[in-house]
């Protein structure tokens, strides 16, 4: 791409750029960009229109956003932070300090007991054929798995569904590894739907295989990518181990099984579940000026899987949630309703934090207007998905034109979020809202060693926090 | 993110996944995904609806797409391919062979003379202060620059606009480096608009500085990112050299200049312009069944800058253009109008290929319905931008609902493309159409050493080719 004159003219910015840039350089405290659709000067006392308010939020995020630097710290200085780990505790302290620094009205912790599963130092998988030399393949224990208690060596039976497993004779399963190898349906446009169509293998594979007398479950990694990264993730507790194979390893094992159905697999996992540990949700609050008892929650989860840095899952949701409140404050917005940024603990393997947050909300007889969760990565915004009745959905969808300049205007029915889910029964908020971003790359890195800071783009991340702040602005101003 | 039951239920795929997967495994020749909005079985002889036809195109792209492997070859086995280089010639031969393998009705080359600029082996920039030890900084020559003829050492004057340069007294400029340091306006939502607002510095900086007696132009790299990658790109021929500084280096130089306005900069570039070379556009054609004389062009540019592999700029546009025609053929579509995939030569520093394509079209009195260009990277689709009259734009925009399931439904007025641009005056097509994708990451890598294959996501790339094929399907079927 080169600078054609037609591009310069088409964007209309050849001449308009200079004043905008001057403002950037001056670091004016609040400034509307040259592209603001309705950023014409306003009389000082006149109330700003919603479109101008949103433009201010996005300007603040893009010019002075803090999410990216916060995420750099969380991922780089703390890193992986599975529930019960010392790093999870460091993350709690970091979250609290970050919110205190942002001068929210109130910052506090909610105590919650969480599972404490530890991977251990040894993880080894090997395909053992008739020949002497085995083929080492990338494996990782699934979260919650028991260890193998030394080397576990057995034959392998490949299946693609629980029905297929059910129809196998006992002799074909007993004493073997059950290898769940159903791939993502790549034809689905939403990778989350492909995940939803495959993940039962990871979640329930070991439990189902155990019922049939298998020695362990091997599960194809939850991704469309073909690579050497095994993807961990939680599984329902079972008496036998569960491990993920990278997709390349799964393809290789499947191919070798066709040539030699009698080949064996050797697995060694040292993972173990320790006693529950004390941990915390981190909560920061800005008190509503008009309806302080009506609460709007925005959150992500602070815990992460242990293989990488928990960048897109879900460091991004944490820093965006804190940033959303900071953006509103920085742009001079005084919320009518009470806003809460919540860093939930233990989403990945127990959802204890979300459950406790909802339990306390009910116990304290709180009124919750809406809750927003960001747990699909820190990619370019698309919009929001709502669990709400038709009238509420219609009301929120009417705001779509305000989000159009930011490409965040897809407002549809859909999943809210795992952490905010328990609020539904507990306090009946009008809407549970999932922040929706472009997720085509998400399952390349999800739950793997590749979920690192360098995969996050600063602008995509900050645009997401701004989109969430913009929705909170409207929810606070107009209610539901 | 973990598999909540509510997610599984929300996606509605817990039970629906198995049959879809079975189809995937069987590699059925053409199959509609389980998510197809209108993929109900049709009577064999009934004409398929447009939505079903589009769904088939996307299925083919996502399940059996060839763009990604083609791009892997182009970037990995040929790599950088600046006009006039031996690699550009290899790319021509690869493009022709790839189209022949795809069995297009006709594959041919269009000869065109192109510039041949060579970077040379030495590129060195150093900030020299009062102290003995200089600070080496990342620089690269701008495309078309003259060399420095050995070491060039001089003072530096920083400006942010041509107006600022104009207002400087001669003594402040003469014999110095002019350092153009206006950053991107990060508040703009479209990075392309920020590029449009800054790139005159790169394009015209050296020419403007030369008029004032400067020794060379130093230009801040064209990106929002803060990193150590200098961004090359074309500049208007000038009597003095032009070089890009990485944004970190530009920030550092600016800061040091504030402390010491008398510091000096030392630049060494060995670049040189050689005589023009013979090169080619590569053209592949599928002949229209009903209106063979009405042509629809789809293209990207085959040349790339010399610092990396030309992956997103514009290997992706090349493989998508070829893939668009392959997808239509693979899904059994017999086009009414003639389709041409064109790999244009020399977009980056001359646009000679696009100019020659248009000249030949006029000479041959061809009728061109529309031309589509993909030159904004291979990222997730958003839609299309049109240079067309209001009625034509309205007609195309009416197709938006067909693109909605694929998130490619933003159909607006906007830039077509550099290579297809010359068609406008030459043969007056009804529409010049730019393929629009999510571009937040584009200028992190654009024209740098980081524009490599690993930055491209398979699904994002294939979705783009499918979007282009879908538009061609509609253009061919309905005309404009």
Boltz contact constraints between the chains, C-beta under 6 A:
constraints:
  - contact:
      token1: [A, 1]
      token2: [B, 313]
      max_distance: 6.0
  - contact:
      token1: [A, 1]
      token2: [B, 375]
      max_distance: 6.0
  - contact:
      token1: [A, 2]
      token2: [B, 234]
      max_distance: 6.0
  - contact:
      token1: [A, 2]
      token2: [B, 348]
      max_distance: 6.0
  - contact:
      token1: [A, 3]
      token2: [B, 199]
      max_distance: 6.0
  - contact:
      token1: [A, 3]
      token2: [B, 203]
      max_distance: 6.0
  - contact:
      token1: [A, 4]
      token2: [B, 418]
      max_distance: 6.0
  - contact:
      token1: [A, 6]
      token2: [B, 421]
      max_distance: 6.0
  - contact:
      token1: [A, 7]
      token2: [B, 196]
      max_distance: 6.0
  - contact:
      token1: [A, 7]
      token2: [B, 415]
      max_distance: 6.0
  - contact:
      token1: [A, 8]
      token2: [B, 196]
      max_distance: 6.0
  - contact:
      token1: [A, 10]
      token2: [B, 415]
      max_distance: 6.0
  - contact:
      token1: [A, 11]
      token2: [B, 193]
      max_distance: 6.0
  - contact:
      token1: [A, 11]
      token2: [B, 196]
      max_distance: 6.0
  - contact:
      token1: [A, 13]
      token2: [B, 193]
      max_distance: 6.0
  - contact:
      token1: [A, 13]
      token2: [B, 196]
      max_distance: 6.0
  - contact:
      token1: [A, 13]
      token2: [B, 197]
      max_distance: 6.0
  - contact:
      token1: [A, 17]
      token2: [B, 197]
      max_distance: 6.0
  - contact:
      token1: [A, 18]
      token2: [B, 161]
      max_distance: 6.0
  - contact:
      token1: [A, 20]
      token2: [B, 185]
      max_distance: 6.0
  - contact:
      token1: [A, 21]
      token2: [B, 182]
      max_distance: 6.0
  - contact:
      token1: [A, 21]
      token2: [B, 185]
      max_distance: 6.0
  - contact:
      token1: [A, 24]
      token2: [B, 185]
      max_distance: 6.0
  - contact:
      token1: [A, 33]
      token2: [B, 187]
      max_distance: 6.0
  - contact:
      token1: [A, 35]
      token2: [B, 188]
      max_distance: 6.0
  - contact:
      token1: [A, 59]
      token2: [B, 187]
      max_distance: 6.0
  - contact:
      token1: [A, 62]
      token2: [B, 186]
      max_distance: 6.0
  - contact:
      token1: [A, 62]
      token2: [B, 187]
      max_distance: 6.0
  - contact:
      token1: [A, 63]
      token2: [B, 186]
      max_distance: 6.0
  - contact:
      token1: [A, 63]
      token2: [B, 187]
      max_distance: 6.0
  - contact:
      token1: [A, 161]
      token2: [B, 18]
      max_distance: 6.0
  - contact:
      token1: [A, 182]
      token2: [B, 21]
      max_distance: 6.0
  - contact:
      token1: [A, 185]
      token2: [B, 20]
      max_distance: 6.0
  - contact:
      token1: [A, 185]
      token2: [B, 21]
      max_distance: 6.0
  - contact:
      token1: [A, 185]
      token2: [B, 24]
      max_distance: 6.0
  - contact:
      token1: [A, 186]
      token2: [B, 62]
      max_distance: 6.0
  - contact:
      token1: [A, 186]
      token2: [B, 63]
      max_distance: 6.0
  - contact:
      token1: [A, 187]
      token2: [B, 33]
      max_distance: 6.0
  - contact:
      token1: [A, 187]
      token2: [B, 59]
      max_distance: 6.0
  - contact:
      token1: [A, 187]
      token2: [B, 62]
      max_distance: 6.0
  - contact:
      token1: [A, 187]
      token2: [B, 63]
      max_distance: 6.0
  - contact:
      token1: [A, 188]
      token2: [B, 35]
      max_distance: 6.0
  - contact:
      token1: [A, 189]
      token2: [B, 406]
      max_distance: 6.0
  - contact:
      token1: [A, 193]
      token2: [B, 11]
      max_distance: 6.0
  - contact:
      token1: [A, 193]
      token2: [B, 13]
      max_distance: 6.0
  - contact:
      token1: [A, 196]
      token2: [B, 7]
      max_distance: 6.0
  - contact:
      token1: [A, 196]
      token2: [B, 8]
      max_distance: 6.0
  - contact:
      token1: [A, 196]
      token2: [B, 11]
      max_distance: 6.0
  - contact:
      token1: [A, 196]
      token2: [B, 13]
      max_distance: 6.0
  - contact:
      token1: [A, 197]
      token2: [B, 13]
      max_distance: 6.0
  - contact:
      token1: [A, 197]
      token2: [B, 17]
      max_distance: 6.0
  - contact:
      token1: [A, 199]
      token2: [B, 3]
      max_distance: 6.0
  - contact:
      token1: [A, 203]
      token2: [B, 3]
      max_distance: 6.0
  - contact:
      token1: [A, 234]
      token2: [B, 2]
      max_distance: 6.0
  - contact:
      token1: [A, 313]
      token2: [B, 1]
      max_distance: 6.0
  - contact:
      token1: [A, 348]
      token2: [B, 2]
      max_distance: 6.0
  - contact:
      token1: [A, 375]
      token2: [B, 1]
      max_distance: 6.0
  - contact:
      token1: [A, 380]
      token2: [B, 438]
      max_distance: 6.0
  - contact:
      token1: [A, 380]
      token2: [B, 440]
      max_distance: 6.0
  - contact:
      token1: [A, 406]
      token2: [B, 189]
      max_distance: 6.0
  - contact:
      token1: [A, 415]
      token2: [B, 7]
      max_distance: 6.0
  - contact:
      token1: [A, 415]
      token2: [B, 10]
      max_distance: 6.0
  - contact:
      token1: [A, 418]
      token2: [B, 4]
      max_distance: 6.0
  - contact:
      token1: [A, 438]
      token2: [B, 380]
      max_distance: 6.0
  - contact:
      token1: [A, 440]
      token2: [B, 380]
      max_distance: 6.0
  - contact:
      token1: [A, 440]
      token2: [B, 457]
      max_distance: 6.0
  - contact:
      token1: [A, 440]
      token2: [B, 459]
      max_distance: 6.0
  - contact:
      token1: [A, 440]
      token2: [B, 460]
      max_distance: 6.0
  - contact:
      token1: [A, 441]
      token2: [B, 457]
      max_distance: 6.0
  - contact:
      token1: [A, 457]
      token2: [B, 440]
      max_distance: 6.0
  - contact:
      token1: [A, 457]
      token2: [B, 441]
      max_distance: 6.0
  - contact:
      token1: [A, 459]
      token2: [B, 440]
      max_distance: 6.0
  - contact:
      token1: [A, 460]
      token2: [B, 440]
      max_distance: 6.0
